[in-house]
């Protein structure tokens, strides 16, 4: 059953005052787990009774979550965070409308959308915070030295990092999505055709496909000084019509001055060579030979 994006469906029901209060909650969440009502009143500049009415409305729409303890406070829901990002992308004339889901993953959701010229595009919504925060902090080096973070800030940092890297890779020859814009945890990009390699049973030329992945990693390393660091069968799309590949999901990418860049590259290709060998019976060079080729030793 298709899943619609709730944060997009209710945008027309929200006023500028509603969005301002949502923005105040978001700002205060950078300092704590909940935004106190008195602080929301102070920061918004609205009367207390008006803020109470708006908070009641937002809570009924499930854009916020109310908490009562030593003080009364509010947090954003995922739909509330989505609404803030989508409203900004709409005001920037990047996204005009959002359609049905295209795919739901562990750390991101993909939706069909259209731009202001009625071209079909896609939006990627980072959901990194759905996983355990401790596990995320161990895996993601961009969270080091951050004492307070939530699933909202975690998702926003990951999306910002991915967008920045994709903007760096402007080479039209690289098999990556063309990004259109970004706000908070959402990236707008061109439509990418293909299925995740994990879901592909038949490759016309598996050796050629593997070679294309290796060449991509070589250009990424030698020309752009970047290692993907999560190059798996889940992040490689295969177009069964023309056998083209597209590489996606760059939040974990690192530059070659990273202390673990070679280890991350070796880990990716150790797994990929084993995967291609088991699934399609390909015998390849040793992983060390492949890594030497990618980084330019051979």
For each residue, the residues with C-beta under 8 A, 3 or more apart:
1:
2: 100 101
3: 100 101 104
4: 8 9 98 99 100 101
5: 8 9 82 86 98 101 109 111 125
6: 9 10 62 79 82
7: 10 11 63 78 79 80 81 82 83 85 86
8: 4 5 11 82 83 86 97 98
9: 4 5 6
10: 6 7 13 14 61 63 79 83
11: 7 8 14 83 86 87 90
12:
13: 10 61
14: 10 11 18 19 22 83 87
15: 18 19
16: 19 20
17: 20 21 46 50 54
18: 14 15 21 22 54 57 58
19: 14 15 16 22 23 83 84 87
20: 16 17 23 24 44 46
21: 17 18 24 25 40 44 46 51 54 55 58
22: 14 18 19 25 26 58 63 64 76 80 83 84
23: 19 20 26 27 84
24: 20 21 27 28 35 39 40 43 44
25: 21 22 28 29 35 40 64 74 75 76 80
26: 22 23 29 30 76 81 84 152
27: 23 24 30 35 43
28: 24 25 31 32 35 36 39 40 43
29: 25 26 32 33 34 35 75 76 150 152 153
30: 26 27 148 153
31: 28 148
32: 28 29 35 148
33: 29 73 75 150
34: 29 67 71 73 74 75
35: 24 25 27 28 29 32 39 40 73 74 75
36: 28 39 40 71 72 73
37: 40 41 51 52 55 71 72 73 74
38: 41 42 71
39: 24 28 35 36 42 43
40: 21 24 25 28 35 36 37 43 44 51 55 74
41: 37 38 44 46 47 48 51
42: 38 39 45
43: 24 27 28 39 40
44: 20 21 24 40 41 51
45: 42
46: 17 20 21 41 50 51 54
47: 41 50 51
48: 41 51 52
49: 52 53
50: 17 46 47 53 54
51: 21 37 40 41 44 46 47 48 54 55
52: 37 48 49 55 56
53: 49 50 56 57
54: 17 18 21 46 50 51 57 58
55: 21 37 40 51 52 58 59 64 66 74
56: 52 53 59 60
57: 18 53 54 60 61
58: 18 21 22 54 55 61 63 64 74 80
59: 55 56 62 63 64 65 66 74
60: 56 57
61: 10 13 57 58 79
62: 6 59 77 79
63: 7 10 22 58 59 76 77 79 80 83
64: 22 25 55 58 59 74 75 76 77 80
65: 59 74 75 76 77
66: 55 59 72 73 74
67: 34 72 73 74 75
68: 72 73
69: 73
70:
71: 34 36 37 38
72: 36 37 66 67 68
73: 33 34 35 36 37 66 67 68 69
74: 25 34 35 37 40 55 58 59 64 65 66 67
75: 25 29 33 34 35 64 65 67
76: 22 25 26 29 63 64 65 80 81 84 152
77: 62 63 64 65 80 81
78: 7 81 82 127
79: 6 7 10 61 62 63 82 83
80: 7 22 25 58 63 64 76 77 83 84
81: 7 26 76 77 78 84 85 152 155 184 185
82: 5 6 7 8 78 79 85 86 125 186
83: 7 8 10 11 14 19 22 63 79 80 86 87
84: 19 22 23 26 76 80 81 87 88 184
85: 7 81 82 88 89 183 184 185 186
86: 5 7 8 11 82 83 89 90 95 98 186
87: 11 14 19 83 84 90 91
88: 84 85 91 92 183 184
89: 85 86 92 94 95 181 183 186 188
90: 11 86 87 93 94 95 96
91: 87 88
92: 88 89 181 183
93: 90 96 115 116
94: 89 90 115 116 180 181 183 188
95: 86 89 90 98 113 114 115 121 123 181 188
96: 90 93 113 114 115 116 118
97: 8 113 114
98: 4 5 8 86 95 111 112 113 123
99: 4 111 112 113 114
100: 2 3 4 111 112
101: 2 3 4 5 104 109 110 111 112
102: 110 111 112 122
103: 109 110
104: 3 101 109 110
105: 108 109 110 127 234
106: 127 130 131
107: 126 127 128 130 131 158 249 251
108: 105 124 125 126 127 128 249
109: 5 101 103 104 105 124 125 127
110: 101 102 103 104 105 122 123 124 125
111: 5 98 99 100 101 102 122 123 125
112: 98 99 100 101 102 120 122
113: 95 96 97 98 99 120 121 122 123 188
114: 95 96 97 99 118 119 120 121
115: 93 94 95 96 118 119 121 180 188
116: 93 94 96
117:
118: 96 114 115
119: 114 115
120: 112 113 114 191
121: 95 113 114 115 180 188 189 190 191
122: 102 110 111 112 113 177 188 189 190 191 192
123: 95 98 110 111 113 186 187 188 189
124: 108 109 110 159 186 187 189
125: 5 82 108 109 110 111 185 186
126: 107 108 155 156 158 159 162 185 186 187 251
127: 78 105 106 107 108 109 130 155 185
128: 107 108 131 136 140 151 154 155 158 251
129: 133 136 150 151 152 154 155
130: 106 107 127 151
131: 106 107 128 135 136
132: 135 136
133: 129 136 137 149 151 154
134: 137 138
135: 131 132 138 139
136: 128 129 131 132 133 139 140 143 154
137: 133 134 140 143 144 149
138: 134 135
139: 135 136 252
140: 128 136 137 143 154 158 251 252
141: 144 254 258
142: 157 158 161
143: 136 137 140 146 149 154 157
144: 137 141
145:
146: 143 149 153
147:
148: 30 31 32 153
149: 133 137 143 146 153 154 157
150: 29 33 129 153 154
151: 128 129 130 133 154 155
152: 26 29 76 81 129 155 156 184 185
153: 29 30 146 148 149 150 156 157
154: 128 129 133 136 140 143 149 150 151 157 158
155: 81 126 127 128 129 151 152 158 159 184 185
156: 126 152 153 159 160 184 185
157: 142 143 149 153 154 160 161
158: 107 126 128 140 142 154 155 161 162 185 251
159: 124 126 155 156 162 163 182 184 185 186 187 251
160: 156 157 163 164 182
161: 142 157 158 164 165 250 251 253
162: 126 158 159 165 166 187 249 250 251 253
163: 159 160 166 167 179 182 187
164: 160 161 167 168
165: 161 162 168 169 226 250 253
166: 162 163 169 176 177 179 187 189 250
167: 163 164 170 179
168: 164 165 224 226
169: 165 166 174 176 220 224 226
170: 167
171: 174 219 223 224
172:
173: 219
174: 169 171 216 219 220 247
175: 212 216 244 245 246 247
176: 166 169 246 247 248 250
177: 122 166 189 190 192 246 248
178: 189 190
179: 163 166 167 182 187 188 189 190
180: 94 115 121 188 189 190
181: 89 92 94 95 187 188
182: 159 160 163 179 186 187 188
183: 85 88 89 92 94 186
184: 81 84 85 88 152 155 156 159
185: 81 85 125 126 127 152 155 156 158 159
186: 82 85 86 89 123 124 125 126 159 182 183
187: 123 124 126 159 162 163 166 179 181 182
188: 89 94 95 113 115 121 122 123 179 180 181 182
189: 121 122 123 124 166 177 178 179 180 192
190: 121 122 177 178 179 180
191: 120 121 122
192: 122 177 189 237 246 248
193: 237 239 241 246
194: 237 238 239 240 244 245 246
195: 199 200 237 238 240
196: 199 200 233 234 235 236 237 238
197: 200 233 234 236 237 238 245
198: 233 234
199: 195 196
200: 195 196 197 203 238 240
201:
202: 240
203: 200 206 209 238 243 280
204: 243
205: 208 209 243
206: 203 209 210 276 280 282
207: 210 211 282
208: 205 211 212 243
209: 203 205 206 212 213 238 243 245
210: 206 207 213 214 272 273 276 282 284
211: 207 208 214 215
212: 175 208 209 215 216 245
213: 209 210 216 217 231 236 245 247 272
214: 210 211 217 218 269 290 293 294
215: 211 212 218 219
216: 174 175 212 213 219 220 245 247
217: 213 214 220 221 227 228 231 265 268 269 294
218: 214 215 221 222 293 294 296
219: 171 173 174 215 216 222 223 224
220: 169 174 216 217 223 224 226 227 228
221: 217 218 224 225 226 227 256 265 294 295 296
222: 218 219 225 294 295 296
223: 171 219 220
224: 168 169 171 219 220 221
225: 221 222 255 256 257
226: 165 168 169 220 221 253 254 255 256
227: 217 220 221 253 254 255 256 258 261 264 265 268
228: 217 220 231 235 247 250 252 253 268
229: 252 253 254 264 265 268
230: 235 249 250 251 252 253 268
231: 213 217 228 235 236 247 268 269 272
232: 235 236 268 271 272 275
233: 196 197 198 236 272 275
234: 105 196 197 198 249
235: 196 228 230 231 232 247 248 249
236: 196 197 213 231 232 233 245 246 247 248
237: 192 193 194 195 196 197 245 246 247 248
238: 194 195 196 197 200 203 209 243 244 245
239: 193 194 242 243 244 245 246
240: 194 195 200 202 243
241: 193
242: 239
243: 203 204 205 208 209 238 239 240
244: 175 194 238 239
245: 175 194 197 209 212 213 216 236 237 238 239
246: 175 176 177 192 193 194 236 237 239
247: 174 175 176 213 216 228 231 235 236 237
248: 176 177 192 235 236 237
249: 107 108 162 230 234 235 252
250: 161 162 165 166 176 228 230 253
251: 107 126 128 140 158 159 161 162 230
252: 139 140 228 229 230 249
253: 161 162 165 226 227 228 229 230 250
254: 141 226 227 229 258 260 261 264
255: 225 226 227 258 261
256: 221 225 226 227 261
257: 225 261
258: 141 227 254 255 261 264
259:
260: 254 263 264
261: 227 254 255 256 257 258 264 265
262: 265 266 291 295
263: 260 266 267
264: 227 229 254 258 260 261 267 268
265: 217 221 227 229 261 262 268 269 291 294 295
266: 262 263 269 270 287 288 291
267: 263 264 270 271
268: 217 227 228 229 230 231 232 264 265 271 272
269: 214 217 231 265 266 272 273 287 290 291 294
270: 266 267 273 274 287
271: 232 267 268 274 275
272: 210 213 231 232 233 268 269 275 276
273: 210 269 270 276 277 284 287 290
274: 270 271 277 278
275: 232 233 271 272 278 279
276: 206 210 272 273 279 280 282 284
277: 273 274 280 281 282 283 284
278: 274 275
279: 275 276
280: 203 206 276 277
281: 277
282: 206 207 210 276 277
283: 277
284: 210 273 276 277 290
285: 289 290
286: 289 290
287: 266 269 270 273 290 291
288: 266 291 292
289: 285 286 292 293 298
290: 214 269 273 284 285 286 287 293 294
291: 262 265 266 269 287 288 294 295
292: 288 289 295 297 298
293: 214 218 289 290 296 297 298
294: 214 217 218 221 222 265 269 290 291
295: 221 222 262 265 291 292
296: 218 221 222 293
297: 292 293
298: 289 292 293
